[in-house]
Amino acid sequence: MSIWGSLIGGMIGFSLGGPFGMLLGSLIGGKISRAKGSINNSFAQPQQIFALSLIVLSAKLSKADGQVSKEELIAVKDKLKIPENEIDQVGKIFNKAKNESTGYKPYAEQIAQIYRGNLNVLEEVINILFYIAEADGNISQAELIMIEDISRIFGLSESQFNSLKESRKSSDKLNPYIVLESNPDDSLTEIRKRYIKLSKEHHPDLLLSKGVPPEVIEESKKKMRSINSAWDQVQKLKD
């Protein structure tokens, strides 16, 4: 069953404080706790929280450069694989998040708290935000600044962020050392250790087990392909 079918109705049983609780509470008559501060997501399905995070941050990102393009809206629908019969329901969340006065930072901070200790899941959020920003053919400076700021709130290092950004390029254009969070003067043994580490962290099966929905796992597979391509290139360069 699609994660989207119960994204609003099914969340009545959730116990989420902070900005997410306020957002959902305003949509379903205040049946969700509006209390700020602590977060109790014991009733929440990880996939639904991940999906909600993507919808809200995508909405904030879509207007980062002052305009919401048709291509970005289509990208949100297509990349998140929102079926036609659920688009109205999901659209309520998207539009509410887009039009409210709350900025993206409180949501990013709450997501970071929910996924504390699961940095690879947070990296996947950043990965998909890049896809949304790319949808109209160009990532604006405002969008890039916002994504980078969210990555810092999530606790990603500069090398982790740069690796994700570089991985969005085609295999013939990417810098393999940046993808593998390495330097050209590192030994092949050192780079191989980072390659193995990254391969484990970004494996789709691991991400699925941690709550990344199957609807969006394709971007994880692309990240894995970039990691493998980078390793192949490094081996050739080091020969």
C-alpha positions in Angstrom: 0.0 0.0 0.0 1.2 3.5 -0.8 2.6 5.5 2.1 0.6 8.5 0.9 -2.9 7.0 1.5 -2.6 7.4 5.3 -0.3 10.4 5.4 -3.0 12.7 6.9 -5.7 10.5 8.2 -3.3 7.9 9.6 -1.4 10.5 11.4 -4.2 11.2 13.9 -2.6 8.5 16.0 0.8 10.2 15.8 2.2 12.1 18.7 4.4 14.8 17.2 5.1 18.1 18.9 7.0 21.0 17.4 6.3 22.5 13.9 5.1 19.2 12.4 2.5 18.7 15.1 1.3 22.3 14.6 1.1 21.8 10.8 -0.8 18.6 10.9 -3.0 19.8 13.7 -4.1 22.7 11.6 -5.0 20.3 8.8 -7.1 17.8 10.8 -8.7 20.0 13.4 -6.1 20.0 16.1 -6.3 16.3 16.8 -2.5 16.1 16.9 -0.6 17.5 19.8 0.5 21.1 19.3 2.9 21.1 22.2 6.3 22.4 21.4 9.5 20.9 22.6 9.7 17.1 23.1 9.0 14.7 20.2 7.3 11.4 20.7 7.1 9.5 17.5 6.5 6.0 19.0 3.2 5.8 17.1 4.6 7.1 13.8 5.7 4.8 11.0 9.2 5.8 9.9 8.3 5.8 6.3 5.4 8.2 6.9 7.7 10.6 8.9 10.2 10.5 6.1 7.5 11.2 3.5 6.1 14.0 5.6 9.6 15.5 5.9 10.1 15.4 2.1 6.8 17.1 1.4 7.4 19.9 3.9 11.0 20.6 2.9 10.2 20.4 -0.8 7.5 23.0 -0.3 9.9 25.3 1.5 12.5 24.7 -1.2 10.1 25.3 -4.0 9.8 28.9 -3.1 13.4 29.5 -2.0 14.2 31.5 -5.1 10.9 33.5 -4.9 8.9 31.4 -7.3 7.3 28.0 -7.5 7.9 26.5 -11.0 5.6 24.0 -12.7 8.6 21.7 -13.2 9.3 21.7 -9.5 5.7 20.8 -8.7 5.8 18.0 -11.2 9.1 16.8 -9.8 7.7 16.6 -6.3 4.8 14.5 -7.6 6.8 12.3 -9.8 9.9 11.8 -7.7 7.9 11.0 -4.6 5.6 8.8 -6.7 2.4 10.4 -5.4 -0.6 8.6 -7.1 -3.3 10.7 -8.7 -5.9 9.6 -6.2 -3.7 10.9 -3.3 -2.5 14.1 -4.9 -5.2 16.3 -3.3 -4.4 15.0 0.2 -0.7 15.4 -0.2 -1.2 18.7 -1.8 -2.9 20.0 1.3 0.3 19.4 3.3 2.5 20.9 0.5 0.4 24.0 0.2 0.0 24.5 3.9 3.8 24.2 4.4 4.5 26.5 1.4 2.1 29.3 2.5 2.7 29.3 6.3 5.1 31.8 7.9 7.2 29.2 9.6 10.6 28.8 7.9 12.4 25.6 7.0 14.8 25.7 9.9 12.4 24.5 12.7 11.3 21.6 10.5 15.0 20.7 9.7 15.8 20.8 13.4 12.9 18.5 14.2 13.8 16.1 11.4 17.4 16.0 12.7 16.2 15.2 16.2 13.8 12.4 14.9 16.6 10.8 12.9 19.4 11.4 15.4 22.0 8.7 14.9 20.8 7.9 11.4 22.9 10.2 9.4 22.6 8.2 6.2 18.8 8.7 6.3 19.3 12.4 6.6 21.7 12.4 3.7 19.0 10.8 1.6 16.7 13.7 2.4 19.4 16.1 1.1 19.8 13.9 -2.0 16.2 14.1 -2.9 16.0 17.9 -2.2 18.8 18.2 -4.8 16.6 16.4 -7.3 13.6 18.7 -6.6 15.8 21.8 -7.0 17.2 20.4 -10.3 13.8 19.9 -11.8 13.5 23.3 -13.6 17.0 22.8 -15.2 19.0 24.9 -12.8 19.7 25.0 -9.1 19.4 28.6 -8.0 21.9 30.1 -5.5 19.1 30.5 -3.0 18.1 26.8 -3.3 21.7 25.7 -3.0 22.2 27.9 0.1 19.0 26.4 1.7 20.0 22.8 1.0 23.5 23.4 2.4 22.1 25.0 5.5 19.7 22.1 6.0 22.6 19.7 5.7 24.4 21.6 8.4 21.4 21.5 10.7 21.3 17.7 10.0 24.9 17.4 11.2 26.5 16.6 7.8 30.1 17.6 7.3 31.3 19.7 4.4 32.8 16.7 2.7 29.5 14.7 3.1 27.5 17.6 1.6 30.0 18.0 -1.3 29.9 14.3 -1.9 26.1 14.4 -2.3 26.2 17.4 -4.5 29.0 15.9 -6.7 27.1 12.6 -7.0 24.3 14.4 -8.8 26.6 14.8 -11.9 26.8 12.2 -14.7 29.6 9.7 -14.2 31.8 11.3 -16.9 31.7 14.7 -15.2 31.9 13.9 -11.5 35.1 14.3 -9.5 35.6 10.8 -8.0 37.6 12.0 -5.1 34.9 14.4 -3.9 32.3 11.6 -4.2 34.4 9.3 -2.1 35.2 12.1 0.4 38.9 11.7 -0.3 41.9 13.6 -1.7 43.9 12.8 -4.8 47.0 12.2 -2.6 45.3 9.6 -0.4 46.5 6.1 -0.9 44.4 3.6 -2.7 44.0 1.6 0.5 42.6 4.7 2.3 40.2 5.5 -0.5 39.0 1.9 -0.6 38.1 2.0 3.1 36.0 5.1 2.4 34.4 3.4 -0.6 33.4 0.4 1.4 32.1 2.6 4.2 30.0 4.7 1.8 28.7 1.6 0.0 27.4 0.2 3.2 25.9 3.5 4.4 24.0 4.2 1.1 22.9 0.7 0.3 19.2 0.8 -0.5 18.4 -2.3 1.7 19.9 -0.5 4.7 17.9 2.7 4.0 14.7 0.8 3.5 15.2 -0.9 6.9 15.6 2.6 8.5 12.4 4.0 7.1 13.2 5.4 3.7 10.1 4.6 1.6 10.4 2.3 -1.4 8.7 5.1 -3.4 11.9 7.2 -3.2 14.6 4.6 -3.0 15.6 5.1 -6.7 17.7 8.1 -5.7 19.6 5.9 -3.2 20.4 3.6 -6.1 21.7 6.5 -8.2 23.9 7.5 -5.3 25.3 3.9 -5.1 26.0 4.0 -8.9 27.9 7.2 -8.4 30.0 5.7 -5.6 30.8 2.6 -7.7 31.6 4.8 -10.7 33.9 7.0 -8.6 35.7 3.9 -7.2 36.2 2.6 -10.7 37.7 5.9 -11.8 40.0 6.2 -8.9 41.4 2.7 -9.5 42.2 3.7 -13.1 43.8 7.0 -12.0 45.9 5.2 -9.4 47.2 2.6 -11.8 
